[in-house]
Amino acid sequence: MNDDIAEAGSAANSEELVDALIRSWRALNAPTSIGLDEPAPQRQRAYLLFNRWQDNPLAQELNQQFAQWARDRVSVPDSYFEHREDGAPFLLELPEELAVPTSGSRNGDLLAWLAHCVRFAAGQMEERLTTQDFCGVVISATSERAIARHWVGLGHQQAPFTEDSLLFRYQDPRVMQRVWPTLSPAQQSRWLGPVGQWWSLAQPWGPFSDLHPPAQWFCAKVPVLSHGAVSGGSPRNLFEPDQWFVSGISPQANQIWRSYAEHHIPRAAQPDPDSLLQMLADAERMKLDDLDLEDYVWITWMHAPKDGPARAIDWRLPHLAPTLSWIQDQRQDQPHARFSSLFAKATQPPR
């Protein structure tokens, strides 16, 4: 019974989200009074954004239910996906009658399928570490091909620490939502390029919970730049070093929070987002990854201290700094030694 209620609530929520999206899109195309010398506003078009066509269950359903429409999809022409375009992100324009309803139109099946996509995405969102097949909706006055060309540049970032281009997963809402608040309006404008609005489901952030609040939209909009600020420009070298770091922390952070949940550590005793971000930044400087990264966080964050609330230990303290320095030296000589094993060795009492 509870599962049936939860499923009904999820279905209703997804329908409400689709309705809110369509109403916002319609509002952008609503007639407005303009002066005689003013150009008519451009029609705003909406495009579904998917992570890929191949191995995407939503794409398979799309092909079965709306085969003719599915053939109009446009893949991002990225050289990384040369000869395997079905692995690239793709766009699919929503029919205009959804934004400008006409009498006799039959959009019920399409709206129901969109609600299903949102509900499917919400389930993947809660899992956090799985691939997200439906990435969101972008609204733009330009064509899908113009957007796709812009994304070729956005997807190959010249990271701050190297001259090489690195693949950037701009389509993943977890990536965008972590770094977006840290960007300046000019950087946000360069990211969006020809896109006016970018809608995706708001991603959970923080310790895992058994409670799953209703999904909601995150909407990135083209910013209003200050007078004299320059918009546009290449999206290839978009980030400052700290922003580049933040853009890639979601997999590490969510893996660590999941590990805490699997060990039944209470949420209140787990690292809060700001504390975990600082520990991840410290681990990055020490070149810790995978299990060593998790070791460092578990050792640094005292989730069961002798007294007081959970807190992070300060490795700069006189009795801890030499320990951390010794561990780093040992890792140079023993690259396969676990951080936790070295810590245990460094802190074991003398015999």
N, C-alpha and C positions, 0 to 999 in steps of 0.2 A: 504494500500500500504506500509506504513512504517513498519507494523508488518511483512509483507511478506519479505521485505528487511532485517529486523532484523533476521528473521528465516533463510533466505538464508545465511546470514553472519555467524550465529551461526553454521549452518551445515558445511560450508566451514572451519571454524575455528576448529571444532572438527575433521574433516578429516585431517587437517594439523597436529594437535596434535598427532593423531594416527600414521600418516606417520613419524613424528619426532621420536616417540617412537620406531617404528619398525626399522627405519634406525639405531638408536643408538644400538638396540639389535643386529642387523645384524653385525654392526661394531665390536662388542665384539667377535663375532664368525668368523670374517674374517680370512683367512689363514695368518699366519705369518711365517717368516723364523726363525728357532730355531737351536741352536747348536746340535751337535751329542749327547752331554751328558745332554742336557736339556730335562725335561719332556714335553710332548705335553700339551698345554693349555687345561683346562677342558671346555667342552661345557657349555655355559651359557643358562639357561632355564628361561623362563618368566612365571609368574603366575599372574592371576587376583586376586585381593583381594576384597572381599565383606564383608559388615558388618554382614550379616546373610542371611540365606536362607528363613526362615519363614517371612511372611509379607514384602517381598522385591519384588516390581513390576518388577525389572530387572531380578530377579531369576525366576519369573513366565514366563517372555518372553523367557529367556534362555531355560527353560524346554520345551516350546512349539516349539521353532525353532531348538534347538540343543539338543534334549533329550538324545541321546547316549553320547554326550560329557559331558553333565551336570552330568551324573551319576559318572563321574570320580572325582568329587569335593572331597576335603579333608577338614573336619572341624577341628578346633583347639581342641584337646582332653582335654579341661579344665574341671576340676571337678565342676566348677561353673555351667556348662551347662550339667551336668550328667542327662541322660534320656530326654534331650531336646536339642540335638545336633544341631537341625535346628535353634536355636537361637544364635549359636556361629559364630564367623568369619570363613570364609572358603576361600580356595585357589582353583584355577582351572588353570591347566597348558595350556598355549597357544600352538597350534600345531607347531611343529618344522619347518614345511615348510614356516611359516611366516618369520622366520629368515634366512632360507636357501631356497630361492624360487626355485622350480623345474618346468620344463616345464609341462604344462597340469594341474597344481594345480588349484583348485577352492576355492579361499579364499575370493572372492568378498563379499559374504553374511556375512562371519565372520567379515571382516573389516568394513562393513557397520554397523553391530551390535555393534562393539567396538566404532565406532564414535557416535552411538546413546547413548551408556553408558556414554561417555565423555560429551555429550551434556546434558544428564539427570543430571549428577553429577554437571555440571556447574550451572544448574538451582537451585539445592538444595544448592549449595555453596553460591549463591547470597542471599538466604533466611537466611543463617547463623545459625539459631537456630533449624533447622529441622534435622532429622536423615540423615546421608549421607550413602546411600546404596552401592554405588560403591566407594571404598576407594582408589584404585590405582592399581599399578602394581609393583611387586618386581622381581628382576632378581638375579638369584643365580645359582651356579654350583651344588647345592645339591637338594635333592628331596623335594617335598612339605611336606612330613611327617616330615622330619628333621627340616624344618622351623617351622612347626606347634608345634613341641615339644619345640623348643626354645621359642616360643611365650607363652607357658604355664607359663614359668618363668617370662617373661616380663610382662604378664598380671596380676601377683600377686606381687605388689610392697610392700616391707617393707618400709613404709613411714618413713621419718626421725624422726617424733615425736611420733612414736608408735612401739611396737614390733609386732603388728598385721599386717597381709597381707591385703592390700586394692586393690580392682579391679582397674586396670589401662587400659584405652581405647587407647592402642597403635595403633589400626587400624584407629582411627579417625584422618584425616589429620589436623584438627584444633589443636588437642593436640600436634601432632608431630611438626608442624611448629612453634608453639609458643616456645617450650622448646628446640628444636634442636640447635639453635644458641648459647644457653647458656651452652651446654655440651662441655666438653673437648674432644679431639680426642679419648682418651681411653674410655670415656663414650659412645661416638658415636659408637665406635667399639663394645662395649658390647651390645648396643641396637640392632645393625644390626645382630650380630652373623653370621650365615651362608649366610646372604643376602649381595650382593655386591652393588646393587642400589635399591632405593625405590622411585618410582615415584607417585606423587599425584598432583591434581590440586592446584595451589597456592591459598591460602585462603585470602579473603579480610580482612583487618585489619584497623580499624579506623572508623570515622563516616560514616554512610550510605550515599549513593549517588544515584542520579537518573541516573548517567552515569555508564554503565557497560562495562569496557574495555574487549577486548577479553581474554578468559581464557588462561592460560599458565601453563607450568609444573613447579613444585618444585621437585627437584631430590636430595635426600640424598644419598651420596656415601660413601663407606667405606674409612675412612681417612688414610692418610699416617702417621704412628706413628713415633715419634722421636726415635733416636737410644737408645736402652735400655728400651724403654717403653714396658709394658706388655699388650698384647691384650687378648681378651677373658675374661673369668670369668663369674660368675653368673650374670644374668641381674636382679635379684630380688631386690637388694638394690642399685639401679642405681643413685638415685638423692640426691643432697644436699638440705637443707631446702628451699632455695630460688628458686631452680629449680623445686622442687615439687610444690611449690605455682604457679609458672608461667605455669606449665603444665595444671593447672585446671582453668585458668582465662577466657578462651574463652566464656563460657556461660554467665558469669556475665557481662563481658565487652560488648558483643554484645547485651545483653538485655538492658543495660544502653544506648548504642548508639541508639538502636531502639526506646527507650522511648524519647530520645531527638528528633529524626526524627519525631515521631508521634506528638510531641508538636511543630513541625515546627520551631525548633531552627536552625538557619543557621549553616552550617558545620564549618565555621570559628570561631563560638562562642562555639563550643562543645569541650570537653576535647580531647586533642591529646593523642596518645597511651601512651607516657611516663608519662604524668600527670595522666591519668586514672590508669595506673599500680601502681603508687605511692599511689593514693587514695584507691585502692583495697587492697594494702598491709597494709595501716593504718587501714582500716576497718577490715581486718583479725585479726590484733592484738587486736582490740576491740571486736572481736567475733560478728560482725554485719553481717547479712545475709538477703536475700530476700528483703522485702520492706525497712527494716532499712538500708540495704546497699545502696539502691537507694536513700533514704532520705539523707544519709550522703554525697553521691557524689553530688546530686543536691544542697545541702546547701553549701558544700565546694567549688564547682566550680562556680564562679560568672560569669555566661554567659551574664549577662547584667549589668556590673558594671557602676557606675556613670561616670567614665572617664577611658580612656585607654583600652587596649585589655582585652579579657576574661582571667581570672587568677584564681588560687586557693587561698583561704584564708589561712593564717598561724595560725593554732590553738594554736601555742606556744606563740602568742602575749599575753601580760599581760591582756588585756581585754577579751580575748577569752579562754585562758587556764582554768580559773575557770568555765566557762560555760560548756566546754566539760567535765571537771571533775565532775560537778554536774549532767550532763546527764548520765554519766556512773554510778554514784552512784544510781541514780533513777532507772536505768534499772535493777540494782541488786534487788531493792525492788519491782519494777513493771515490770516484764519480758515481759508483753504483751503490754506495752506502746510503741507507735511509736516514733522513734527518732525525726521525724519532730514535733510531738506534744510537746515533751519535750523541743525541741529547741525553739519553739514558746513561751512556758511558761517561759523558762529561760530568754528570751530576751524581753519580753513584758515590756513596761514602767511601773514604779510604779504608782499606783493610788493616 
